[in-house]
């Protein structure tokens, strides 16, 4: 896909960019977040060179890792990892099509973030939580015109298991929701998450 020309700052140390991917016929989005481990790129899509330099400068942090939420999101990770000389982390059950330097077990701390396994969606599907920010891969999407919703059933590996996975999220009280497909949500997030995760 074409490089996205600019990013947005969601809050200090938290960045988002989004662009249309003709191959999958939908918008794809990426997150960069500053954690104790450094600047972490999550499910990155291409970002224009000038914008990427500005993002790193604004973060006041050195790039330290690329983290993938599932076996479907190799995206721009290889090029970004090579550019900054940083490792790629992927879920251990993301599948053999994913190239990564390190595999993690969902539930482990990954690059300063808590990982949350979401089986039943896609291979290795994982969400990440850090200081009130909850970052999704494909389990939840926020695309127009439908808005916040679950990944459509036809793309899930197991409907019943996917619904059980969401139960763990109901106890969370995130302040910000970010997605691999869709715009961030920064208002009324806890209640919107509760409604979305209720079958």
Residue frames as a rotation matrix with the C-alpha (Angstrom) as fourth column:
UNK 1
0.573 0.819 0.000 0.00
0.819 -0.573 0.000 0.00
0.000 0.000 -1.000 0.00
UNK 2
0.181 -0.475 0.861 1.02
0.317 -0.801 -0.508 3.62
0.931 0.365 0.005 -0.41
UNK 3
-0.665 -0.491 -0.562 2.76
0.698 -0.140 -0.703 5.32
0.267 -0.860 0.436 2.49
UNK 4
0.512 0.828 -0.230 0.42
0.846 -0.439 0.302 7.33
0.149 -0.349 -0.925 4.70
UNK 5
0.111 -0.547 0.830 1.47
0.395 -0.742 -0.541 11.00
0.912 0.388 0.134 4.56
UNK 6
-0.393 -0.228 0.891 0.83
-0.587 -0.684 -0.433 11.90
0.708 -0.693 0.135 8.20
UNK 7
-0.475 0.218 -0.852 0.04
0.654 0.736 -0.176 10.61
0.589 -0.641 -0.492 11.67
UNK 8
0.338 0.570 0.749 -2.05
-0.253 -0.711 0.656 11.94
0.907 -0.411 -0.096 14.53
UNK 9
-0.835 -0.550 -0.012 -1.08
-0.082 0.146 -0.986 12.30
0.544 -0.822 -0.167 18.18
UNK 10
0.089 0.908 -0.409 -3.80
0.417 0.339 0.843 10.72
0.905 -0.245 -0.349 20.32
UNK 11
0.995 0.006 0.101 -2.10
-0.085 -0.498 0.863 11.86
0.055 -0.867 -0.495 23.53
UNK 12
0.319 -0.946 0.062 1.49
-0.948 -0.318 0.032 12.29
-0.011 -0.069 -0.998 24.67
UNK 13
-0.583 -0.704 0.406 3.46
-0.684 0.695 0.222 9.21
-0.439 -0.148 -0.886 23.67
UNK 14
-0.254 0.575 0.778 0.59
0.362 0.802 -0.475 7.66
-0.897 0.161 -0.412 21.66
UNK 15
-0.521 -0.093 -0.848 0.33
-0.650 -0.601 0.465 7.92
-0.553 0.794 0.253 17.87
UNK 16
0.084 0.664 0.743 -2.02
0.309 0.691 -0.653 6.65
-0.947 0.285 -0.148 15.14
UNK 17
-0.524 -0.106 -0.845 -2.01
-0.706 -0.501 0.500 6.55
-0.476 0.859 0.188 11.35
UNK 18
-0.012 0.711 0.703 -4.42
0.171 0.694 -0.699 5.02
-0.985 0.112 -0.130 8.88
UNK 19
-0.501 -0.136 -0.854 -4.72
-0.761 -0.400 0.511 4.37
-0.411 0.907 0.097 5.14
UNK 20
0.610 0.792 -0.014 -6.70
-0.663 0.501 -0.557 2.40
-0.434 0.349 0.830 2.59
UNK 21
-0.551 -0.752 0.360 -5.32
-0.449 0.632 0.632 -0.96
-0.703 0.186 -0.686 1.53
UNK 22
-0.032 0.585 -0.810 -6.67
-0.999 0.002 0.041 -1.99
0.026 0.811 0.585 -1.89
UNK 23
-0.694 -0.333 -0.639 -5.55
-0.414 0.910 -0.025 -5.59
0.589 0.247 -0.769 -1.42
UNK 24
-0.844 0.412 -0.343 -7.91
0.535 0.605 -0.590 -6.13
-0.035 -0.681 -0.731 1.53
UNK 25
-0.380 0.718 0.583 -10.37
0.395 -0.445 0.804 -3.43
0.837 0.536 -0.115 0.41
UNK 26
0.744 0.605 -0.285 -10.54
0.552 -0.316 0.772 -1.64
0.377 -0.731 -0.569 3.76
UNK 27
0.528 -0.533 0.661 -8.76
-0.550 -0.808 -0.213 0.89
0.647 -0.251 -0.720 5.94
UNK 28
0.403 -0.502 -0.765 -5.79
0.726 0.684 -0.066 -0.35
0.557 -0.529 0.640 7.92
UNK 29
0.752 -0.111 0.650 -4.45
-0.385 -0.874 0.297 1.49
0.535 -0.473 -0.700 10.96
UNK 30
0.089 -0.808 -0.582 -1.34
0.592 0.513 -0.622 1.39
0.801 -0.289 0.524 13.10
UNK 31
0.980 0.172 0.096 -0.28
0.007 -0.521 0.854 2.49
0.197 -0.836 -0.512 16.56
UNK 32
-0.136 -0.983 -0.125 3.01
0.350 0.070 -0.934 3.64
0.927 -0.170 0.335 18.03
UNK 33
0.867 0.472 0.160 3.25
-0.027 -0.277 0.960 3.91
0.497 -0.837 -0.228 21.80
UNK 34
-0.190 -0.926 0.327 5.94
-0.514 -0.190 -0.837 4.84
0.837 -0.327 -0.440 24.29
UNK 35
0.892 0.342 -0.294 6.40
0.042 0.586 0.809 2.26
0.449 -0.735 0.509 27.04
UNK 36
0.708 -0.676 0.204 9.22
-0.412 -0.161 0.897 1.69
-0.574 -0.719 -0.392 29.53
UNK 37
0.304 -0.593 0.746 10.86
0.608 0.723 0.327 -0.36
-0.733 0.354 0.581 26.77
UNK 38
-0.794 -0.548 -0.262 10.94
0.165 -0.610 0.775 2.59
-0.585 0.572 0.575 24.33
UNK 39
-0.219 0.698 -0.682 8.91
-0.858 -0.470 -0.206 3.50
-0.464 0.540 0.702 21.25
UNK 40
-0.631 0.103 0.769 6.89
0.158 0.987 -0.003 0.48
-0.759 0.119 -0.640 20.13
UNK 41
-0.573 0.453 -0.684 5.28
-0.820 -0.323 0.473 0.12
-0.007 0.831 0.556 16.69
UNK 42
-0.478 0.499 0.723 2.18
-0.071 0.799 -0.598 -2.08
-0.875 -0.337 -0.346 16.60
UNK 43
0.166 0.532 0.831 0.93
0.739 0.491 -0.462 -3.62
-0.653 0.690 -0.311 13.33
UNK 44
-0.220 -0.287 -0.932 2.69
-0.108 -0.943 0.315 -0.91
-0.970 0.170 0.176 11.30
UNK 45
0.650 0.288 0.703 1.55
0.712 0.091 -0.696 0.11
-0.265 0.953 -0.146 7.83
UNK 46
-0.254 -0.849 0.463 3.84
0.931 -0.345 -0.122 2.35
0.263 0.400 0.878 5.74
UNK 47
0.707 0.330 -0.626 4.28
0.508 -0.852 0.126 5.90
-0.491 -0.407 -0.770 7.01
UNK 48
0.812 -0.385 0.439 5.91
0.215 -0.502 -0.837 8.58
0.543 0.774 -0.325 4.86
UNK 49
0.023 -0.943 -0.332 9.56
0.805 0.215 -0.553 9.11
0.592 -0.255 0.764 5.70
UNK 50
-0.587 -0.245 0.772 9.18
-0.089 -0.928 -0.363 12.71
0.805 -0.281 0.523 6.90
UNK 51
0.382 0.820 0.426 6.19
-0.625 -0.110 0.772 11.79
0.680 -0.562 0.471 9.07
UNK 52
0.719 -0.175 -0.672 8.03
0.442 0.862 0.247 8.82
0.536 -0.475 0.698 10.56
UNK 53
-0.392 -0.919 0.030 10.99
0.617 -0.287 -0.733 11.02
0.682 -0.269 0.680 11.47
UNK 54
-0.382 0.336 0.861 8.64
-0.499 -0.859 0.114 13.55
0.778 -0.386 0.495 13.06
UNK 55
0.700 0.692 -0.178 6.87
-0.271 0.487 0.830 10.82
0.661 -0.533 0.528 15.05
UNK 56
0.332 -0.662 -0.671 10.13
0.775 0.597 -0.206 9.47
0.537 -0.452 0.712 16.45
UNK 57
-0.665 -0.594 0.452 11.25
0.276 -0.758 -0.590 13.00
0.694 -0.268 0.668 17.36
UNK 58
-0.078 0.729 0.680 7.92
-0.635 -0.562 0.530 13.81
0.769 -0.390 0.507 19.01
UNK 59
0.682 0.381 -0.624 8.01
0.113 0.788 0.605 10.58
0.722 -0.483 0.495 21.02
UNK 60
0.307 -0.692 0.654 11.28
-0.889 -0.453 -0.062 11.60
0.339 -0.562 -0.754 22.77
UNK 61
0.401 -0.119 0.908 12.05
-0.478 0.818 0.319 7.89
-0.781 -0.562 0.271 22.80
UNK 62
-0.581 -0.675 -0.454 14.21
-0.766 0.265 0.586 5.51
-0.275 0.688 -0.671 20.78
UNK 63
0.432 0.688 -0.583 12.43
-0.824 0.564 0.055 2.91
0.367 0.457 0.810 18.60
UNK 64
-0.407 -0.629 0.662 12.86
-0.868 0.492 -0.067 -0.42
-0.284 -0.602 -0.746 20.33
UNK 65
-0.777 0.143 0.613 10.44
0.155 0.987 -0.035 -3.00
-0.610 0.068 -0.789 18.88
UNK 66
-0.509 0.740 -0.439 7.74
-0.769 -0.162 0.618 -3.88
0.387 0.652 0.652 16.40
UNK 67
-0.784 0.332 0.524 4.87
-0.178 0.689 -0.702 -5.88
-0.594 -0.644 -0.481 17.88
UNK 68
-0.722 0.561 -0.406 2.28
-0.392 0.152 0.907 -7.83
0.570 0.814 0.110 15.89
UNK 69
-0.332 0.703 0.628 -1.20
-0.890 -0.014 -0.455 -8.63
-0.312 -0.711 0.631 17.17
UNK 70
0.544 0.584 0.602 -1.79
-0.318 0.808 -0.496 -11.69
-0.776 0.078 0.626 14.97
UNK 71
-0.269 -0.621 0.736 -0.69
0.424 0.610 0.669 -13.88
-0.865 0.492 0.099 12.12
UNK 72
0.413 0.529 0.741 -2.43
0.901 -0.116 -0.419 -11.57
-0.136 0.840 -0.525 9.67
UNK 73
0.989 0.112 -0.097 -0.42
0.115 -0.993 0.025 -8.41
-0.093 -0.036 -0.995 10.32
UNK 74
0.149 -0.982 0.117 3.12
0.938 0.178 0.297 -8.72
-0.313 0.065 0.948 9.00
UNK 75
0.913 0.400 -0.081 2.45
0.356 -0.877 -0.322 -5.46
-0.200 0.265 -0.943 7.14
UNK 76
0.699 -0.650 0.297 5.43
-0.231 -0.598 -0.767 -3.06
0.677 0.468 -0.568 7.13
UNK 77
0.945 -0.235 0.225 7.11
-0.200 0.127 0.972 -4.73
-0.257 -0.964 0.073 10.11
UNK 78
0.546 -0.785 0.294 10.13
0.797 0.594 0.106 -6.16
-0.258 0.176 0.950 8.26
UNK 79
0.189 -0.459 0.868 11.09
0.605 -0.642 -0.471 -2.85
0.774 0.614 0.156 6.65
UNK 80
0.692 0.131 0.710 10.59
-0.367 -0.783 0.503 -0.92
0.621 -0.609 -0.494 9.88
UNK 81
0.922 -0.371 0.109 12.61
0.101 0.502 0.859 -3.42
-0.373 -0.781 0.500 11.91
UNK 82
0.321 -0.834 0.448 15.44
0.945 0.251 -0.209 -3.27
0.061 0.490 0.869 9.39
UNK 83
0.382 -0.133 0.915 15.41
0.264 -0.933 -0.246 0.54
0.886 0.335 -0.321 9.28
UNK 84
0.561 -0.081 0.824 15.79
-0.678 -0.615 0.401 0.93
0.475 -0.784 -0.400 13.05
UNK 85
-0.433 -0.762 -0.482 17.61
-0.336 0.632 -0.698 -2.30
0.836 -0.141 -0.530 13.83
UNK 86
-0.450 0.387 0.805 14.88
-0.875 -0.011 -0.484 -3.46
-0.178 -0.922 0.344 16.20
UNK 87
-0.983 0.041 0.177 13.25
0.052 0.997 0.059 -6.86
-0.174 0.067 -0.982 16.81
UNK 88
-0.319 0.930 -0.183 9.81
-0.698 -0.100 0.709 -8.03
0.641 0.354 0.681 15.72
UNK 89
-0.872 0.166 0.461 7.65
-0.289 0.587 -0.756 -9.71
-0.396 -0.792 -0.464 18.37
UNK 90
-0.340 0.801 -0.493 4.77
-0.707 0.129 0.696 -11.97
0.621 0.585 0.523 17.29
UNK 91
0.367 0.537 0.760 2.39
-0.889 0.442 0.117 -14.33
-0.273 -0.719 0.640 19.11
UNK 92
-0.573 -0.676 0.463 3.75
-0.550 0.736 0.395 -17.87
-0.608 -0.029 -0.794 19.36
UNK 93
-0.324 0.545 0.773 0.66
0.538 0.778 -0.323 -19.22
-0.778 0.311 -0.546 17.60
UNK 94
0.092 0.315 -0.944 0.62
-0.474 -0.820 -0.320 -16.60
-0.876 0.477 0.074 14.83
UNK 95
0.896 0.267 0.355 1.59
0.120 0.624 -0.772 -19.22
-0.428 0.734 0.527 12.26
UNK 96
0.118 -0.933 0.339 4.57
0.690 0.322 0.648 -19.95
-0.714 0.157 0.682 10.04
UNK 97
0.364 0.065 0.929 3.79
0.858 -0.411 -0.307 -17.21
0.362 0.909 -0.205 7.52
UNK 98
0.983 -0.005 0.185 4.88
-0.080 -0.911 0.404 -14.57
0.167 -0.412 -0.896 10.05
UNK 99
0.118 -0.989 -0.092 8.54
0.577 0.144 -0.804 -13.60
0.808 0.041 0.588 10.25
UNK 100
0.863 0.162 0.478 9.57
-0.279 -0.637 0.719 -12.53
0.421 -0.754 -0.505 13.76
UNK 101
-0.197 -0.978 0.062 12.68
-0.482 0.042 -0.875 -12.37
0.854 -0.203 -0.480 15.91
UNK 102
-0.980 -0.080 0.180 10.87
-0.197 0.389 -0.900 -13.38
0.002 -0.918 -0.397 19.07
UNK 103
-0.245 0.931 -0.272 7.62
0.081 0.299 0.951 -15.18
0.966 0.211 -0.149 19.80
UNK 104
-0.841 0.017 0.540 5.61
-0.522 -0.282 -0.805 -14.46
0.139 -0.959 0.246 22.91
UNK 105
-0.642 0.686 -0.343 2.86
0.697 0.708 0.110 -16.28
0.318 -0.169 -0.933 24.73
UNK 106
-0.163 0.663 0.731 -0.29
-0.065 -0.747 0.662 -14.21
0.984 0.060 0.165 25.06
UNK 107
0.868 0.376 -0.325 -0.56
0.321 0.074 0.944 -13.11
0.379 -0.924 -0.056 28.67
UNK 108
0.058 -0.936 -0.347 3.15
0.993 0.018 0.119 -12.29
-0.106 -0.351 0.930 28.89
UNK 109
0.539 -0.077 -0.839 4.53
0.027 -0.994 0.109 -8.77
-0.842 -0.082 -0.534 29.17
UNK 110
0.238 -0.411 0.880 5.67
0.959 0.240 -0.148 -7.71
-0.150 0.879 0.452 25.71
UNK 111
-0.428 -0.526 0.735 7.80
0.669 -0.731 -0.134 -4.60
0.608 0.434 0.665 25.15
UNK 112
-0.999 -0.041 0.003 6.44
0.026 -0.674 -0.739 -3.03
0.032 -0.738 0.674 28.34
UNK 113
-0.335 0.942 -0.018 2.79
-0.889 -0.309 0.338 -3.89
0.313 0.129 0.941 27.58
UNK 114
-0.465 0.323 0.825 0.42
-0.367 0.777 -0.511 -6.48
-0.806 -0.540 -0.243 28.99
UNK 115
-0.786 0.206 -0.583 -0.75
-0.532 0.258 0.807 -8.92
0.317 0.944 -0.093 26.32
UNK 116
-0.256 0.813 0.523 -4.25
-0.593 0.295 -0.749 -10.40
-0.763 -0.502 0.407 26.35
UNK 117
-0.974 -0.106 0.201 -5.00
0.063 0.725 0.686 -13.57
-0.219 0.681 -0.699 24.38
UNK 118
-0.152 0.950 -0.274 -8.16
-0.745 -0.292 -0.600 -13.48
-0.650 0.113 0.752 22.27
UNK 119
-0.928 -0.219 0.303 -8.54
-0.011 0.826 0.563 -17.00
-0.373 0.519 -0.769 20.83
UNK 120
-0.098 0.921 0.377 -11.35
0.660 0.344 -0.668 -17.67
-0.745 0.183 -0.642 18.41
UNK 121
0.607 0.243 -0.757 -10.65
-0.291 -0.818 -0.496 -14.68
-0.740 0.521 -0.426 16.17
UNK 122
0.786 -0.413 -0.460 -7.53
-0.439 0.150 -0.886 -15.09
0.435 0.898 -0.063 14.01
UNK 123
0.536 -0.639 -0.552 -4.21
0.592 0.751 -0.293 -16.90
0.601 -0.170 0.781 14.45
UNK 124
-0.401 -0.789 -0.466 -2.53
0.865 -0.158 -0.476 -15.66
0.301 -0.594 0.746 17.60
UNK 125
0.171 0.522 0.836 -5.01
0.287 -0.838 0.464 -12.79
0.942 0.161 -0.293 18.05
UNK 126
-0.209 -0.378 -0.902 -3.80
0.976 -0.031 -0.213 -10.61
0.053 -0.925 0.376 20.92
UNK 127
0.720 0.344 0.603 -4.74
0.273 -0.939 0.210 -7.26
0.638 0.014 -0.770 22.43
UNK 128
-0.354 -0.892 -0.281 -2.30
0.748 -0.089 -0.658 -5.04
0.562 -0.443 0.699 24.35
UNK 129
0.795 0.607 -0.017 -2.91
0.452 -0.573 0.684 -2.91
0.406 -0.551 -0.729 27.43
UNK 130
-0.363 -0.901 -0.238 -0.66
0.881 -0.249 -0.403 -0.10
0.304 -0.356 0.884 28.66
UNK 131
-0.867 -0.070 -0.494 -1.59
0.344 -0.801 -0.490 2.73
-0.361 -0.594 0.719 31.03
UNK 132
-0.167 0.935 -0.314 -5.26
-0.022 -0.322 -0.946 2.82
-0.986 -0.151 0.075 30.09
UNK 133
-0.100 0.070 -0.992 -4.67
-0.966 -0.247 0.080 2.27
-0.240 0.966 0.093 26.37
UNK 134
0.047 0.208 0.977 -6.16
-0.026 0.978 -0.207 -0.91
-0.999 -0.016 0.051 24.89
UNK 135
-0.271 -0.299 -0.915 -4.90
-0.889 -0.286 0.357 -1.82
-0.369 0.910 -0.189 21.42
UNK 136
0.420 0.543 0.727 -6.69
-0.169 0.834 -0.525 -4.35
-0.892 0.098 0.442 19.23
UNK 137
-0.845 -0.521 0.123 -5.68
-0.027 0.270 0.963 -6.27
-0.535 0.810 -0.242 16.14
UNK 138
-0.825 0.536 -0.177 -8.73
-0.196 0.022 0.980 -7.67
0.529 0.844 0.087 14.36
UNK 139
-0.731 0.560 -0.390 -11.04
0.683 0.602 -0.414 -8.70
0.003 -0.569 -0.822 17.22
UNK 140
0.319 0.792 -0.520 -12.74
0.636 -0.586 -0.502 -5.31
-0.702 -0.171 -0.691 17.34
UNK 141
-0.592 -0.445 0.672 -12.86
0.800 -0.429 0.420 -2.84
0.102 0.786 0.610 14.48
UNK 142
-0.020 0.549 -0.835 -14.09
0.475 -0.730 -0.491 0.73
-0.880 -0.407 -0.247 14.23
UNK 143
-0.913 -0.302 0.274 -14.86
0.352 -0.245 0.904 1.36
-0.206 0.921 0.330 10.57
UNK 144
-0.376 0.797 -0.473 -17.56
-0.580 -0.601 -0.550 3.52
-0.723 0.068 0.688 9.04
UNK 145
-0.302 0.602 0.739 -20.44
-0.463 -0.770 0.439 3.29
0.834 -0.210 0.511 8.57
UNK 146
0.339 0.530 -0.777 -20.96
0.324 0.710 0.626 0.57
0.883 -0.464 0.069 11.22
UNK 147
0.389 -0.284 0.876 -18.64
-0.781 -0.606 0.151 2.02
0.488 -0.743 -0.457 13.87
UNK 148
-0.527 -0.662 0.533 -17.35
-0.849 0.431 -0.305 -0.11
-0.028 -0.614 -0.789 16.75
UNK 149
0.674 0.737 -0.058 -18.14
-0.739 0.674 -0.024 -3.78
0.022 0.059 0.998 16.29
UNK 150
0.269 -0.520 0.811 -16.78
-0.205 0.792 0.576 -7.31
-0.941 -0.321 0.107 16.50
UNK 151
-0.748 -0.527 -0.404 -14.87
-0.568 0.193 0.800 -8.80
-0.343 0.828 -0.444 13.62
UNK 152
0.170 0.873 -0.457 -17.52
-0.980 0.200 0.017 -10.28
0.106 0.445 0.889 11.30
UNK 153
0.493 0.130 0.860 -18.21
-0.514 0.841 0.168 -13.96
-0.702 -0.525 0.482 11.98
UNK 154
0.999 -0.045 -0.005 -16.99
0.023 0.585 -0.810 -15.13
0.040 0.809 0.586 8.57
UNK 155
0.344 -0.934 0.094 -13.45
-0.398 -0.235 -0.887 -14.02
0.851 0.267 -0.452 9.50
UNK 156
0.159 -0.254 0.954 -13.39
-0.984 0.040 0.174 -15.68
-0.082 -0.967 -0.243 12.94
UNK 157
-0.696 -0.489 -0.526 -11.92
-0.518 0.849 -0.103 -19.10
0.497 0.201 -0.844 13.58
UNK 158
-0.582 0.508 -0.635 -14.49
0.672 0.740 -0.024 -20.02
0.458 -0.440 -0.773 16.24
UNK 159
-0.102 0.618 0.780 -17.54
-0.060 -0.786 0.615 -17.89
0.993 0.016 0.117 17.07
UNK 160
0.821 0.489 -0.295 -18.22
0.229 0.191 0.954 -19.31
0.523 -0.851 0.045 20.55
UNK 161
0.209 -0.829 -0.518 -14.59
0.977 0.158 0.142 -19.13
-0.036 -0.536 0.844 21.59
UNK 162
-0.549 -0.413 0.727 -14.29
0.526 -0.846 -0.083 -15.57
0.650 0.336 0.682 20.29
UNK 163
0.312 0.753 0.579 -17.23
-0.142 -0.566 0.812 -14.49
0.939 -0.335 -0.070 22.43
UNK 164
0.816 -0.093 -0.571 -15.72
0.556 0.397 0.730 -16.17
0.159 -0.913 0.375 25.50
UNK 165
-0.201 -0.977 0.071 -12.45
0.936 -0.213 -0.279 -14.34
0.288 0.010 0.958 24.85
UNK 166
-0.272 0.137 0.953 -14.20
0.138 -0.974 0.179 -11.00
0.952 0.180 0.246 25.11
UNK 167
0.711 0.602 -0.364 -15.43
0.410 0.067 0.910 -11.74
0.572 -0.796 -0.199 28.63
UNK 168
0.090 -0.776 -0.625 -11.97
0.991 0.005 0.136 -10.91
-0.102 -0.631 0.769 30.03
UNK 169
-0.663 -0.391 0.638 -12.18
0.554 -0.830 0.067 -7.44
0.503 0.398 0.767 28.52
UNK 170
0.295 0.912 0.284 -15.34
0.422 -0.391 0.818 -6.44
0.857 -0.122 -0.500 30.38
UNK 171
0.635 -0.090 -0.767 -13.44
0.762 -0.087 0.641 -5.88
-0.124 -0.992 0.013 33.61
UNK 172
-0.469 -0.875 0.121 -11.04
0.882 -0.455 0.125 -3.43
-0.054 0.166 0.985 31.96
UNK 173
0.610 0.611 -0.505 -11.60
0.578 -0.778 -0.244 0.32
-0.542 -0.143 -0.828 32.17
UNK 174
-0.313 -0.826 0.469 -9.57
0.936 -0.186 0.297 1.67
-0.158 0.532 0.832 29.25
UNK 175
0.043 0.236 -0.971 -9.39
0.165 -0.960 -0.226 5.37
-0.985 -0.150 -0.080 28.52
UNK 176
-0.045 -0.141 -0.989 -8.40
-0.909 -0.406 0.099 4.90
-0.415 0.903 -0.110 24.88
UNK 177
0.411 0.156 0.898 -9.20
0.191 0.949 -0.252 2.19
-0.891 0.275 0.360 22.33
UNK 178
-0.090 -0.468 -0.879 -7.06
-0.873 -0.387 0.296 1.72
-0.479 0.794 -0.374 19.22
UNK 179
0.628 0.480 0.613 -7.48
-0.083 0.824 -0.560 -0.69
-0.774 0.300 0.557 16.34
UNK 180
-0.565 -0.757 0.328 -5.69
0.231 0.237 0.944 -2.23
-0.792 0.609 0.040 13.39
UNK 181
-0.635 0.460 0.620 -8.78
0.663 -0.087 0.743 -1.24
0.396 0.883 -0.250 11.38
UNK 182
0.425 0.885 0.191 -10.39
0.701 -0.455 0.549 2.07
0.573 -0.100 -0.814 12.28
UNK 183
-0.009 -0.354 0.935 -10.04
-0.178 -0.920 -0.350 5.33
0.984 -0.170 -0.055 14.14
UNK 184
-0.862 -0.347 -0.368 -9.20
0.305 0.225 -0.926 5.61
0.404 -0.910 -0.088 17.86
UNK 185
0.369 0.925 0.088 -11.94
0.337 -0.221 0.915 6.00
0.866 -0.308 -0.394 20.45
UNK 186
-0.701 -0.711 -0.045 -11.12
0.351 -0.291 -0.890 8.35
0.620 -0.640 0.454 23.32
UNK 187
-0.637 0.536 0.553 -14.53
-0.739 -0.629 -0.241 9.11
0.219 -0.563 0.797 24.85
UNK 188
0.298 0.841 0.452 -16.91
-0.927 0.368 -0.072 6.92
-0.227 -0.397 0.889 26.86
UNK 189
-0.272 -0.536 -0.799 -14.60
-0.809 0.577 -0.112 4.02
0.522 0.616 -0.590 26.10
UNK 190
-0.924 -0.135 0.357 -15.33
-0.336 0.730 -0.595 1.70
-0.180 -0.670 -0.720 29.04
UNK 191
-0.120 0.964 0.237 -19.08
-0.334 0.185 -0.924 1.65
-0.935 -0.190 0.300 28.46
UNK 192
0.410 0.236 -0.881 -18.70
-0.906 -0.005 -0.423 1.29
-0.104 0.972 0.212 24.69
UNK 193
-0.599 -0.682 -0.418 -16.34
-0.683 0.708 -0.177 -1.62
0.417 0.180 -0.891 25.20
UNK 194
-0.754 0.371 0.541 -18.78
-0.272 0.573 -0.773 -3.24
-0.597 -0.730 -0.331 27.62
UNK 195
0.302 0.928 -0.219 -21.66
-0.583 -0.003 -0.812 -2.98
-0.754 0.373 0.540 25.14
UNK 196
0.242 -0.266 -0.933 -19.57
-0.941 0.169 -0.292 -4.28
0.236 0.949 -0.209 22.26
UNK 197
-0.729 -0.648 -0.223 -18.29
-0.555 0.749 -0.363 -7.25
0.401 -0.141 -0.905 24.25
UNK 198
-0.473 0.662 0.582 -21.76
-0.445 0.391 -0.806 -8.31
-0.761 -0.640 0.110 25.42
UNK 199
-0.977 0.083 0.195 -23.15
0.204 0.604 0.770 -11.06
-0.054 0.793 -0.607 23.14
